[in-house]
Amino acid sequence: MLKVVLIDDERLARSELKRLLQEFSDIEIIGEAANATEGLEKIESLNPDLIFLDIQMPGNTGFDMLTHLEKAPHVIFVTAYDEYALKAFEVNALDYLMKPVEPKRLSEALSKVRQLDEEELLSYNNRGLLSEHDQVFVKDGERCWFVKLSEVRLFESVGNYAKVFFGPNKPLILKSLNALEERLDEKVFFRANRKHIINLRMIEKIEPYFNGGLLVDLIGGEKIEVSRRQAVKFKEMMSL
């Protein structure tokens, strides 16, 4: 059974979506919200498998709301605005539906959810540490991404922000490196030095460096120093 929350400022739009979703026996609507603030509360308290999210809402948009979540649930965007269609694709959400929602398109969107493997679906409900199967929502100006943590090779401290390195992208998120370190699984993400957390699965090469430290080459070409203090722990973890 897929647990679903609907987030839309139009009551009629929520009612219509509820009516359409009644046709699907594996969908259980566990909550509704009329704005981003309520949406955040519902997601945090109910841990849905999937949310249907309106993009344009008074106050914060659906995108803004997602940036405030520690980890992002699976999302199907529902919007009346054509100009957002392209943006939603760049966001790489599961799908987006234009209002008024057509039953056939809704069915296709739900099929994409069912194609997710169990690990991906369960990861959102598994609170505690962020696993590499979890996804985070990252917004940088007009560009937005759902990023699986397994695709992130490096976090770099920039004051109160952290730069997130994945593929060719390096957007900033409003999180300190210390806050990230507390939430990330240390078996995968290692604090190499004061400024960097690296994904151990993205290491291409390791070589000795100054003062008993190490120099690590990452898949993206970055060279990161493992400080002398961290090198002992790093060698243990990598069984060097």
C-alpha positions as CSV (number, residue, x, y, z in Angstrom):
1,M,0.0,0.0,0.0
2,L,1.4,3.4,-1.0
3,K,0.9,6.1,1.6
4,V,0.1,9.4,-0.1
5,V,-0.1,13.1,1.0
6,L,-1.8,15.7,-1.2
7,I,-0.4,19.3,-1.1
8,D,-2.3,21.9,-3.0
9,D,-3.8,25.3,-2.0
10,E,-7.0,24.6,-4.0
11,R,-9.4,22.6,-2.1
12,L,-11.3,21.6,-5.2
13,A,-8.1,20.3,-6.9
14,R,-7.4,18.2,-3.8
15,S,-11.0,16.8,-3.8
16,E,-10.7,15.9,-7.5
17,L,-7.4,14.2,-7.1
18,K,-8.8,12.3,-4.1
19,R,-11.7,11.1,-6.3
20,L,-9.4,10.0,-9.0
21,L,-7.1,8.1,-6.6
22,Q,-10.0,6.1,-5.2
23,E,-9.8,4.0,-8.4
24,F,-6.4,2.6,-7.3
25,S,-6.6,0.0,-4.6
26,D,-2.9,0.3,-3.6
27,I,-3.2,4.0,-2.7
28,E,-4.0,5.3,0.8
29,I,-4.3,9.0,1.3
30,I,-3.0,9.7,4.8
31,G,-3.0,13.5,4.8
32,E,-3.7,16.8,3.0
33,A,-2.2,20.2,3.2
34,A,-3.2,23.6,1.7
35,N,0.3,25.3,1.8
36,A,4.0,24.7,2.1
37,T,4.1,25.1,5.9
38,E,1.3,22.5,6.4
39,G,2.9,20.3,3.8
40,L,6.2,20.2,5.7
41,E,4.4,19.3,8.9
42,K,2.5,16.5,7.3
43,I,5.6,15.1,5.6
44,E,7.6,15.2,8.8
45,S,4.9,13.6,10.9
46,L,3.3,11.1,8.5
47,N,6.3,9.9,6.5
48,P,4.4,9.3,3.2
49,D,5.8,7.1,0.4
50,L,4.7,9.7,-2.2
51,I,3.4,13.2,-2.3
52,F,1.4,15.0,-5.0
53,L,2.7,18.5,-4.9
54,D,1.3,21.7,-6.4
55,I,4.2,24.0,-7.6
56,Q,2.6,27.4,-7.3
57,M,1.1,28.1,-3.9
58,P,0.8,31.3,-1.9
59,G,3.8,32.0,0.2
60,N,6.4,29.3,-0.5
61,T,6.3,27.3,-3.8
62,G,6.4,23.5,-3.8
63,F,10.1,23.8,-4.7
64,D,10.8,26.0,-1.7
65,M,9.0,23.6,0.5
66,L,11.2,20.7,-0.7
67,T,14.4,22.6,0.1
68,H,13.4,22.7,3.8
69,L,13.2,18.9,4.0
70,E,16.1,16.9,5.4
71,K,15.5,14.2,2.8
72,A,13.0,14.3,-0.1
73,P,10.1,11.9,-0.5
74,H,9.1,10.7,-3.9
75,V,7.2,13.5,-5.7
76,I,4.6,13.8,-8.5
77,F,4.1,17.5,-9.3
78,V,0.6,18.7,-10.2
79,T,0.5,22.1,-11.9
80,A,-1.8,24.3,-13.9
81,Y,1.2,26.2,-15.3
82,D,2.7,25.2,-18.6
83,E,5.9,27.2,-18.0
84,Y,6.7,25.0,-15.0
85,A,6.6,21.8,-17.1
86,L,10.1,22.2,-18.4
87,K,11.3,23.2,-14.9
88,A,9.7,20.2,-13.4
89,F,11.6,18.0,-15.9
90,E,14.8,19.6,-15.0
91,V,13.9,18.9,-11.4
92,N,13.8,15.2,-12.5
93,A,10.8,14.3,-10.3
94,L,9.1,11.0,-10.9
95,D,6.5,12.8,-13.1
96,Y,4.4,15.9,-13.4
97,L,0.7,16.2,-14.2
98,M,-1.1,19.1,-15.8
99,K,-4.4,20.3,-14.3
100,P,-7.1,19.2,-14.8
101,V,-5.5,15.8,-14.2
102,E,-6.4,13.1,-16.7
103,P,-7.1,9.6,-15.3
104,K,-4.8,8.0,-18.0
105,R,-1.8,10.3,-17.1
106,L,-2.4,9.7,-13.4
107,S,-2.3,6.0,-14.0
108,E,1.0,6.3,-16.0
109,A,2.5,8.4,-13.2
110,L,1.6,5.8,-10.5
111,S,3.2,3.1,-12.7
112,K,6.5,4.9,-12.4
113,V,6.2,4.9,-8.6
114,R,5.5,1.1,-8.7
115,Q,8.6,0.6,-10.7
116,L,10.8,1.9,-7.9
117,D,12.5,-0.9,-6.1
118,E,11.6,-1.7,-2.6
119,E,14.8,-0.3,-1.2
120,E,14.1,3.1,-2.8
121,L,10.6,3.2,-1.5
122,L,11.5,2.2,2.0
123,S,14.5,4.5,2.3
124,Y,12.3,7.6,2.9
125,N,10.4,6.0,5.8
126,N,13.6,4.8,7.4
127,R,14.4,7.7,9.8
128,G,17.7,8.2,11.4
129,L,20.9,8.3,9.3
130,L,20.6,9.3,5.7
131,S,21.5,6.3,3.6
132,E,23.0,6.3,0.2
133,H,19.6,5.3,-1.2
134,D,18.0,8.5,0.1
135,Q,17.5,11.5,-2.1
136,V,17.9,15.1,-1.2
137,F,16.3,18.1,-3.0
138,V,18.8,20.7,-4.1
139,K,17.8,24.1,-5.5
140,D,20.3,26.5,-7.0
141,G,18.7,29.6,-8.5
142,E,16.2,28.4,-11.1
143,R,17.7,24.9,-11.3
144,C,16.5,22.1,-9.0
145,W,17.5,18.4,-8.6
146,F,16.5,15.4,-6.7
147,V,19.9,13.9,-5.9
148,K,20.5,10.4,-4.7
149,L,23.2,10.5,-2.0
150,S,25.0,7.6,-3.8
151,E,25.6,10.0,-6.7
152,V,27.3,12.7,-4.4
153,R,31.1,12.3,-4.4
154,L,32.0,15.3,-2.2
155,F,30.6,17.9,0.2
156,E,32.7,21.0,0.6
157,S,32.3,23.6,3.4
158,V,31.6,27.2,2.3
159,G,30.8,29.0,5.5
160,N,27.4,28.0,6.7
161,Y,26.7,26.4,3.3
162,A,28.0,23.2,1.8
163,K,28.8,22.7,-1.9
164,V,27.4,19.4,-3.2
165,F,29.4,17.8,-6.0
166,F,27.4,15.4,-8.3
167,G,27.9,14.8,-12.0
168,P,29.0,18.2,-13.5
169,N,27.0,20.1,-10.8
170,K,28.2,21.9,-7.7
171,P,25.2,23.7,-6.1
172,L,25.2,25.1,-2.6
173,I,22.9,24.0,0.2
174,L,22.2,25.8,3.4
175,K,23.7,23.2,5.7
176,S,27.0,23.2,7.6
177,L,29.5,20.4,7.1
178,N,29.2,19.5,10.8
179,A,25.4,19.2,10.5
180,L,25.8,17.0,7.4
181,E,28.4,14.8,9.1
182,E,25.9,14.0,11.9
183,R,23.3,12.8,9.5
184,L,25.4,10.9,6.9
185,D,26.3,7.3,7.1
186,E,30.0,7.2,8.1
187,K,30.5,3.9,6.3
188,V,30.0,5.7,3.0
189,F,30.7,9.4,3.8
190,F,34.0,10.2,5.4
191,R,35.2,13.5,7.0
192,A,38.5,13.8,5.2
193,N,39.5,17.2,6.8
194,R,37.9,20.4,8.1
195,K,36.5,21.4,4.8
196,H,35.5,18.1,3.0
197,I,33.4,15.0,3.4
198,I,34.1,12.4,0.6
199,N,32.1,9.5,-0.7
200,L,34.4,6.4,-0.1
201,R,32.8,4.7,-3.1
202,M,33.9,7.5,-5.4
203,I,37.7,7.1,-4.7
204,E,39.9,6.3,-7.7
205,K,43.4,6.6,-6.2
206,I,45.1,7.1,-2.8
207,E,48.6,8.3,-2.3
208,P,50.8,9.4,0.7
209,Y,50.9,13.1,1.3
210,F,52.7,15.7,3.6
211,N,53.0,15.1,7.3
212,G,51.5,11.6,7.3
213,G,48.3,12.7,5.5
214,L,46.9,11.1,2.3
215,L,45.9,12.5,-1.0
216,V,42.7,11.0,-2.5
217,D,41.6,11.3,-6.2
218,L,37.9,11.2,-6.7
219,I,36.0,10.0,-9.8
220,G,35.2,13.7,-10.7
221,G,38.9,14.6,-10.8
222,E,39.0,16.4,-7.4
223,K,42.1,15.8,-5.3
224,I,41.2,15.9,-1.6
225,E,43.7,15.8,1.3
226,V,42.9,13.4,4.2
227,S,44.4,15.1,7.2
228,R,47.0,13.4,9.3
229,R,44.5,13.0,12.2
230,Q,41.9,11.5,9.9
231,A,44.4,9.3,8.0
232,V,44.6,6.7,10.7
233,K,40.9,6.2,10.8
234,F,40.7,6.3,7.0
235,K,43.3,3.5,6.7
236,E,41.4,1.4,9.2
237,M,38.1,1.9,7.3
238,M,39.7,1.1,3.9
239,S,41.8,-1.7,5.4
240,L,45.0,-0.2,4.1
